[in-house]
Amino acid sequence: MPRILLAEDDGAVRLFVSRALELQGHVVTSVVDGGEALVALNGGDFDLLLTDIVMPVMDGIELALKVAKIRPDLPVIMMSGYAAERQRAHNLHSLVHEVVSKPFTLKEIAGVVREALAARPRSKPQP
């Protein structure tokens, strides 16, 4: 089961996305900001980072830049309801798999996550 780290400061969105992804068979760890996400990344093995852009402590863009240095193989999906923030994230196309506009449906977020997980590089089996 893929392990997803979800960083979202809005409790209702965090709960919706977490439940939606768990229904799809994913194991979801939820945190409220980018600072907590970095701590979780250092202590766990995740297959994907799904992060809001606008959050306290550390926004999703700063988080993506830090993740690119410590886990360059980790797919990152960003979520935002702000057009200007979505444009900032699109400028990071080499680091971010996709930017999802809020509001989104269960089908939309599940589809984007499925695509990002399918596109990630697979590690080679050890002999």
BELZIUR-V252786 format. One record per backbone hydrogen bond with DSSP energy under -1.0 kcal/mol. NH is the residue of the N-H (numbers start at 0). CO is the residue of the C=O. E is the energy in kcal/mol with one decimal. If there is no record, write none. Layout:
<<NH/CO/E> <NH/CO/E>>
//
This chain:
<<3/26/-3.2> <4/47/-2.7> <5/28/-3.1> <6/49/-2.6> <7/30/-2.3> <13/9/-2.8> <14/10/-2.4> <15/11/-2.4> <16/12/-2.9> <17/13/-2.5> <18/14/-2.6> <19/15/-2.4> <20/16/-2.5> <21/17/-2.3> <22/18/-2.3> <24/21/-1.7> <25/20/-2.2> <26/1/-2.8> <28/3/-2.7> <30/5/-2.8> <33/57/-1.3> <36/32/-1.8> <37/33/-2.2> <38/34/-1.7> <39/35/-2.5> <40/36/-2.7> <41/37/-2.0> <42/38/-1.1> <46/2/-3.4> <47/2/-1.1> <48/74/-2.7> <49/4/-3.0> <50/76/-2.9> <51/6/-2.8> <52/78/-1.8> <57/55/-2.7> <59/52/-2.6> <62/58/-2.3> <63/59/-2.5> <64/60/-2.1> <65/61/-2.1> <66/62/-2.9> <67/63/-2.2> <69/65/-1.8> <70/66/-3.5> <73/70/-2.2> <76/48/-2.8> <77/97/-2.6> <78/50/-2.2> <79/99/-2.1> <85/81/-2.3> <86/82/-2.1> <87/83/-1.9> <88/84/-2.3> <89/85/-2.4> <90/86/-1.4> <91/88/-2.1> <92/89/-1.1> <94/91/-2.9> <95/91/-1.8> <96/75/-2.8> <99/77/-3.6> <101/79/-2.4> <108/104/-2.4> <109/105/-2.4> <110/106/-2.1> <111/107/-2.2> <112/108/-2.2> <113/109/-2.4> <114/110/-2.4> <115/111/-2.4> <116/112/-2.5> <117/113/-2.2> <118/114/-1.7>>
//
